[in-house]
Protein backbone atom coordinates (compact mmCIF):
# COMPACT_ATOMS: atom_id res chain seq x y z
CA UNK A 1 0.00 0.00 0.00
CA UNK A 2 1.28 3.44 -0.88
CA UNK A 3 1.51 6.19 1.73
CA UNK A 4 -0.53 9.35 1.36
CA UNK A 5 2.64 11.37 0.80
CA UNK A 6 3.81 8.86 -1.80
CA UNK A 7 0.46 9.01 -3.57
CA UNK A 8 0.52 12.80 -3.67
CA UNK A 9 4.11 12.76 -4.96
CA UNK A 10 3.15 10.29 -7.70
CA UNK A 11 0.09 12.34 -8.66
CA UNK A 12 2.05 15.60 -8.73
CA UNK A 13 4.81 14.13 -10.90
CA UNK A 14 2.25 12.88 -13.44
CA UNK A 15 0.04 16.00 -13.40
CA UNK A 16 0.43 18.26 -16.40
CA UNK A 17 0.72 21.89 -15.35
CA UNK A 18 2.92 24.84 -16.24
CA UNK A 19 5.54 25.51 -13.54
CA UNK A 20 7.00 29.03 -13.81
CA UNK A 21 10.79 28.98 -13.63
CA UNK A 22 10.92 32.15 -11.53
CA UNK A 23 8.87 30.46 -8.79
CA UNK A 24 11.20 27.47 -8.87
CA UNK A 25 14.23 29.77 -8.59
CA UNK A 26 12.68 31.59 -5.62
CA UNK A 27 11.97 28.28 -3.90
CA UNK A 28 15.49 27.06 -4.72
CA UNK A 29 16.98 30.12 -3.04
CA UNK A 30 14.81 29.44 0.02
CA UNK A 31 16.09 25.84 0.07
CA UNK A 32 19.69 27.08 -0.13
CA UNK A 33 19.08 29.52 2.72
CA UNK A 34 17.53 26.72 4.77
CA UNK A 35 20.53 24.48 4.13
CA UNK A 36 22.93 27.28 5.12
CA UNK A 37 20.98 27.87 8.33
CA UNK A 38 21.12 24.16 9.13
CA UNK A 39 24.88 24.15 8.58
CA UNK A 40 25.36 27.12 10.91
CA UNK A 41 23.00 25.64 13.50
CA UNK A 42 24.82 22.31 13.28
CA UNK A 43 28.11 24.06 13.95
CA UNK A 44 26.61 25.88 16.91
CA UNK A 45 25.43 22.55 18.30
CA UNK A 46 28.92 21.09 18.09
CA UNK A 47 28.91 19.14 14.84
CA UNK A 48 31.75 19.32 12.30
CA UNK A 49 33.00 22.85 11.78
CA UNK A 50 32.84 23.68 8.07
CA UNK A 51 34.91 26.47 6.65
CA UNK A 52 33.34 28.65 3.94
CA UNK A 53 34.99 26.59 1.17
CA UNK A 54 33.51 23.37 2.56
CA UNK A 55 30.09 25.00 2.87
CA UNK A 56 30.26 26.20 -0.73
CA UNK A 57 31.28 22.70 -1.88
CA UNK A 58 28.43 21.07 0.08
CA UNK A 59 25.95 23.49 -1.48
CA UNK A 60 27.37 22.85 -4.95
CA UNK A 61 27.07 19.08 -4.45
CA UNK A 62 23.45 19.52 -3.36
CA UNK A 63 22.47 21.97 -6.09
CA UNK A 64 20.76 19.45 -8.37
CA UNK A 65 18.89 17.82 -5.50
CA UNK A 66 17.81 21.20 -4.11
CA UNK A 67 16.60 22.31 -7.54
CA UNK A 68 14.48 19.13 -7.81
CA UNK A 69 13.07 19.71 -4.32
CA UNK A 70 12.25 23.31 -5.25
CA UNK A 71 10.59 22.28 -8.52
CA UNK A 72 8.44 19.62 -6.87
CA UNK A 73 7.48 21.94 -4.01
CA UNK A 74 6.29 24.65 -6.41
CA UNK A 75 4.57 22.11 -8.66
CA UNK A 76 2.77 20.52 -5.70
CA UNK A 77 1.39 23.89 -4.62
CA UNK A 78 0.22 24.64 -8.17
CA UNK A 79 -1.31 21.19 -8.60
CA UNK A 80 -3.15 21.43 -5.29
CA UNK A 81 -4.54 24.85 -6.19
CA UNK A 82 -5.64 23.51 -9.58
CA UNK A 83 -7.26 20.39 -8.11
CA UNK A 84 -9.09 22.50 -5.52
CA UNK A 85 -10.27 24.95 -8.19
CA UNK A 86 -11.54 22.15 -10.43
CA UNK A 87 -13.01 20.00 -7.66
CA UNK A 88 -16.00 20.39 -5.41
CA UNK A 89 -14.35 20.65 -2.02
CA UNK A 90 -16.92 22.55 -0.05
CA UNK A 91 -16.33 23.04 3.66
CA UNK A 92 -19.02 23.03 6.32
CA UNK A 93 -18.91 24.87 9.62
CA UNK A 94 -18.88 21.48 11.37
CA UNK A 95 -15.75 20.47 9.44
CA UNK A 96 -14.09 23.75 10.36
CA UNK A 97 -14.97 23.16 14.01
CA UNK A 98 -13.52 19.63 13.90
CA UNK A 99 -10.37 20.83 12.17
CA UNK A 100 -9.94 23.65 14.69
CA UNK A 101 -10.39 21.25 17.60
CA UNK A 102 -7.80 18.88 16.14
CA UNK A 103 -5.46 21.81 15.56
CA UNK A 104 -5.86 22.97 19.15
CA UNK A 105 -5.08 19.47 20.39
CA UNK A 106 -2.00 19.12 18.14
CA UNK A 107 -0.71 22.52 19.23
CA UNK A 108 -1.51 21.85 22.88
CA UNK A 109 -3.62 24.99 23.11
CA UNK A 110 -7.23 25.94 23.63
CA UNK A 111 -9.99 26.33 21.09
CA UNK A 112 -10.32 29.96 22.18
CA UNK A 113 -6.71 30.60 21.17
CA UNK A 114 -7.38 29.02 17.77
CA UNK A 115 -10.43 31.28 17.42
CA UNK A 116 -8.32 34.34 18.22
CA UNK A 117 -5.86 33.44 15.51
CA UNK A 118 -8.19 32.07 12.79
CA UNK A 119 -11.37 34.00 13.51
CA UNK A 120 -14.48 33.28 15.51
CA UNK A 121 -15.94 31.23 12.64
CA UNK A 122 -12.54 29.66 11.73
CA UNK A 123 -12.90 31.11 8.23
CA UNK A 124 -9.14 31.38 7.84
CA UNK A 125 -8.96 27.57 8.03
CA UNK A 126 -11.12 26.98 4.94
CA UNK A 127 -8.08 26.73 2.64
CA UNK A 128 -6.41 24.20 4.94
CA UNK A 129 -9.50 22.01 5.07
CA UNK A 130 -9.94 22.18 1.28
CA UNK A 131 -6.31 21.19 0.80
CA UNK A 132 -6.76 18.26 3.18
CA UNK A 133 -9.85 17.16 1.24
CA UNK A 134 -7.96 17.48 -2.05
CA UNK A 135 -5.09 15.41 -0.64
CA UNK A 136 -7.56 12.73 0.49
CA UNK A 137 -9.16 12.75 -2.99
CA UNK A 138 -5.75 12.40 -4.68
CA UNK A 139 -4.87 9.52 -2.37
CA UNK A 140 -8.09 7.69 -3.28
CA UNK A 141 -7.47 8.30 -7.00
CA UNK A 142 -3.93 6.96 -6.91
CA UNK A 143 -4.92 3.93 -4.79
CA UNK A 144 -7.76 3.15 -7.21
CA UNK A 145 -5.27 3.11 -10.10
CA UNK A 146 -2.90 0.66 -8.38
KAFENNOR-V514444 format. One record per residue. RES is the residue in one letter. PHI is phi in radians with two decimals (none if undefined). PSI is psi in whole degrees, -180 to 180 (none if undefined). BURIAL is # if it has 16 or more other ideal C-beta (glycine too) atoms within 10 Angstrom, else .. Layout:
res:RES phi:PHI psi:PSI burial:BURIAL
res:RES phi:PHI psi:PSI burial:BURIAL
This chain:
res:X phi:none psi:139 burial:.
res:X phi:-1.53 psi:145 burial:.
res:X phi:-1.30 psi:163 burial:.
res:X phi:-1.08 psi:-44 burial:.
res:X phi:-1.07 psi:-42 burial:.
res:X phi:-1.12 psi:-39 burial:.
res:X phi:-1.14 psi:-43 burial:#
res:X phi:-1.12 psi:-43 burial:#
res:X phi:-1.04 psi:-45 burial:#
res:X phi:-1.10 psi:-44 burial:#
res:X phi:-1.09 psi:-46 burial:#
res:X phi:-1.10 psi:-44 burial:#
res:X phi:-1.05 psi:-37 burial:.
res:X phi:-1.48 psi:-18 burial:.
res:X phi:-1.27 psi:133 burial:.
res:X phi:-1.60 psi:114 burial:.
res:X phi:-2.74 psi:146 burial:.
res:X phi:-1.28 psi:129 burial:.
res:X phi:-2.02 psi:106 burial:.
res:X phi:-1.09 psi:129 burial:.
res:X phi:-1.05 psi:-35 burial:.
res:X phi:-1.14 psi:-33 burial:.
res:X phi:-1.20 psi:-39 burial:#
res:X phi:-1.11 psi:-43 burial:#
res:X phi:-1.12 psi:-40 burial:.
res:X phi:-1.08 psi:-45 burial:.
res:X phi:-1.15 psi:-38 burial:#
res:X phi:-1.04 psi:-45 burial:#
res:X phi:-1.11 psi:-35 burial:.
res:X phi:-1.17 psi:-39 burial:.
res:X phi:-1.12 psi:-41 burial:#
res:X phi:-1.10 psi:-45 burial:#
res:X phi:-1.05 psi:-42 burial:.
res:X phi:-1.08 psi:-43 burial:.
res:X phi:-1.13 psi:-41 burial:#
res:X phi:-1.10 psi:-43 burial:.
res:X phi:-1.08 psi:-42 burial:.
res:X phi:-1.13 psi:-37 burial:.
res:X phi:-1.12 psi:-47 burial:#
res:X phi:-1.11 psi:-45 burial:.
res:X phi:-1.09 psi:-42 burial:.
res:X phi:-1.04 psi:-40 burial:.
res:X phi:-1.14 psi:-40 burial:.
res:X phi:-1.13 psi:-29 burial:.
res:X phi:-1.55 psi:3 burial:.
res:X phi:1.75 psi:6 burial:.
res:X phi:-1.36 psi:-176 burial:.
res:X phi:-0.88 psi:129 burial:.
res:X phi:-1.40 psi:119 burial:.
res:X phi:-1.79 psi:132 burial:.
res:X phi:-1.39 psi:167 burial:.
res:X phi:-0.98 psi:-34 burial:.
res:X phi:-1.15 psi:-42 burial:.
res:X phi:-1.16 psi:-39 burial:.
res:X phi:-1.09 psi:-44 burial:.
res:X phi:-1.09 psi:-41 burial:.
res:X phi:-1.16 psi:-42 burial:.
res:X phi:-1.10 psi:-41 burial:.
res:X phi:-1.15 psi:-40 burial:.
res:X phi:-1.12 psi:-42 burial:.
res:X phi:-1.13 psi:-29 burial:.
res:X phi:-1.63 psi:-2 burial:.
res:X phi:-0.98 psi:-48 burial:.
res:X phi:-1.12 psi:-44 burial:.
res:X phi:-1.12 psi:-43 burial:.
res:X phi:-1.14 psi:-36 burial:#
res:X phi:-1.16 psi:-39 burial:#
res:X phi:-1.16 psi:-42 burial:.
res:X phi:-1.08 psi:-43 burial:.
res:X phi:-1.10 psi:-46 burial:#
res:X phi:-1.04 psi:-49 burial:#
res:X phi:-1.17 psi:-34 burial:#
res:X phi:-1.13 psi:-47 burial:#
res:X phi:-1.13 psi:-44 burial:#
res:X phi:-1.10 psi:-41 burial:#
res:X phi:-1.05 psi:-44 burial:#
res:X phi:-1.06 psi:-43 burial:.
res:X phi:-1.16 psi:-42 burial:#
res:X phi:-1.10 psi:-45 burial:#
res:X phi:-1.08 psi:-43 burial:#
res:X phi:-1.08 psi:-40 burial:.
res:X phi:-1.19 psi:-44 burial:.
res:X phi:-1.08 psi:-44 burial:#
res:X phi:-1.11 psi:-42 burial:#
res:X phi:-1.15 psi:-36 burial:.
res:X phi:-1.49 psi:-22 burial:.
res:X phi:-1.65 psi:172 burial:.
res:X phi:-1.86 psi:85 burial:.
res:X phi:-1.96 psi:68 burial:#
res:X phi:-1.28 psi:156 burial:.
res:X phi:-2.23 psi:128 burial:#
res:X phi:-1.62 psi:163 burial:.
res:X phi:-1.13 psi:-32 burial:.
res:X phi:-1.14 psi:-41 burial:.
res:X phi:-1.15 psi:-39 burial:#
res:X phi:-1.10 psi:-42 burial:#
res:X phi:-1.06 psi:-46 burial:.
res:X phi:-1.10 psi:-42 burial:.
res:X phi:-1.12 psi:-43 burial:#
res:X phi:-1.12 psi:-41 burial:#
res:X phi:-1.12 psi:-42 burial:.
res:X phi:-1.14 psi:-39 burial:.
res:X phi:-1.11 psi:-45 burial:#
res:X phi:-1.05 psi:-42 burial:#
res:X phi:-1.15 psi:-46 burial:.
res:X phi:-1.07 psi:-38 burial:.
res:X phi:-1.55 psi:0 burial:.
res:X phi:0.96 psi:51 burial:.
res:X phi:-2.38 psi:-176 burial:.
res:X phi:-1.71 psi:161 burial:.
res:X phi:-1.12 psi:-34 burial:.
res:X phi:-1.08 psi:-39 burial:.
res:X phi:-1.15 psi:-39 burial:.
res:X phi:-1.11 psi:-40 burial:#
res:X phi:-1.09 psi:-41 burial:.
res:X phi:-1.06 psi:-37 burial:.
res:X phi:-1.46 psi:-41 burial:.
res:X phi:-1.86 psi:4 burial:#
res:X phi:1.70 psi:152 burial:.
res:X phi:-0.98 psi:-37 burial:.
res:X phi:-1.70 psi:7 burial:.
res:X phi:1.06 psi:24 burial:#
res:X phi:-1.06 psi:-26 burial:.
res:X phi:-1.30 psi:-5 burial:.
res:X phi:-1.66 psi:-5 burial:#
res:X phi:-0.98 psi:-46 burial:#
res:X phi:-1.07 psi:-39 burial:.
res:X phi:-1.14 psi:-42 burial:#
res:X phi:-1.19 psi:-41 burial:#
res:X phi:-1.09 psi:-41 burial:#
res:X phi:-1.12 psi:-41 burial:#
res:X phi:-1.08 psi:-42 burial:.
res:X phi:-1.13 psi:-41 burial:#
res:X phi:-1.13 psi:-41 burial:#
res:X phi:-1.10 psi:-42 burial:#
res:X phi:-1.10 psi:-41 burial:.
res:X phi:-1.10 psi:-45 burial:#
res:X phi:-1.06 psi:-45 burial:#
res:X phi:-1.02 psi:-45 burial:#
res:X phi:-1.11 psi:-40 burial:.
res:X phi:-1.12 psi:-47 burial:.
res:X phi:-1.17 psi:-41 burial:#
res:X phi:-1.12 psi:-36 burial:.
res:X phi:-1.16 psi:-29 burial:.
res:X phi:-1.46 psi:-11 burial:.
res:X phi:-1.33 psi:none burial:.
